[in-house]
Structures are given as structure tokens and as C-alpha cells.
Amino acid sequence: MGPNRPHHPVSRALHWLVAVLVFGQIALGWWMLSIPKSPPGLRADWFNLHKSIGLTVAALMIARLAWRLRHRPAPLPQGMPAWQRQAAGANHALLYVLLILQPAWGYLGSSFTRYPIRYFGVTLPKWGWDSPALKDLFSAAHLGTAWLLAALIALHVAAALKHKLIDRDGVFERMWRSPLPPAIASPKPGHLRSPRISDR
């Protein structure tokens, strides 16, 4: 198949699963900051949910990276300017790195508090200690990475829409869905069905 062959179904499933979780994390992350600290428990429950989803995203991204290394996607269209192909490669690489680092910063920040970390209700082993300085350091890294991720995701979405609405080069469809098989999408003239009387 040519350059516009679709991504593997596993690649597409991982991409959209991570996308949904990340957009949910962005919304949840900003909203939960407004939850009052009293009564106790409610805020902690939402924070632990945020941490749980974040660790899941990190695991999925590691799985995506391992899968991508063994299943290389088709190259981008040759008609794309070189700078756009380089920018796309850099954007993807940074998204992979930051979507692993972002949950790591959050996990490390939580490890240096007196509070336990629960993964969907299961308390994880505690190895850190209560250190406000380290907690603040990793929290600052977590926040800074969040802003950088938001910018990269906005750029990624804008580029995808450009491929779909302006370039119409099939790049968007490679991740969106599988195209029809060639025999169905464009049947050969010799294989066209002759019209029947009932069709007229």
C-alpha cells in the first residue's frame, strides 16, 4: 500500500484512547483545583482519580512507543514541504516524551508528601518522604509541562484539521478510519455490474 495506507487498528485505538483520556485530564486537572479542602476527603478523591488516569496514560504511552517502534507508520506525502515533515516529527516526538513525563512529575510530586497515592483505590507502596521543597519542584514541573502539552496538542489538532480541510491529502484519514479496499473504493471498469431491468 502507498503512503496513505491507514495506521494499524492497534495504533488507532491507542491514539484515540490516549486522546480522550488526555482531554479529560486537562479538564479535570483545572476543575479540581477549585474543590475546597474542607470537608476532607472529597478533594483527595478527585486528586487520586486524576493521578490514576495520569498513570494509566503513562502506561499507554509506553505501550504506544513500543508498538510504534515495531510497526512503523507510512511516510508522510512527498508533496509536503520538508519543514512541515520535520515539524510533524518533532511534534510527535515531544508529545510522546511529555505524555510520559507529565504523569511522572505528578507521581513524584505526590511521593514527597505525607499523603498516600491510590491507583483506582489501591494504595501504592510509599517510598518517598515528606519534603515540601521536592513536592513544589515536581509540582512546578508538572504545571509547566501541562502548558507545553496544551500548546503541542493545539498545534497537533490544527495540523490535523489542515490536512483534512485544506490539503485533503489523506493524512487525517489514516488515523481516523480505514479506507475502503481499493476494489470497493474504485472498481475496475471490467468488473462493473451490468444494470438489470429492475434497476432501470
Buried (B, 14 or more C-beta within 10 A) or exposed (E): EEBBEBBBEEBBEBBEBBBEBBEEBBEBBEEBEEEEEEEEEEBBEBBBBBBBBBBBBBEBBEEBBEEBEEEEBBEBBEEBEEEBBEBBEEBBEBBBEBBBBBBBBBBBBBBBBEEEBBBEEEEBEEEBEEEEEBBEBBBEBBBEBBEBBEEBBEBBEEBBEBBBEEBEBBBBBBBBEEBEEEEEEEEEEEEEEEEEEEEE
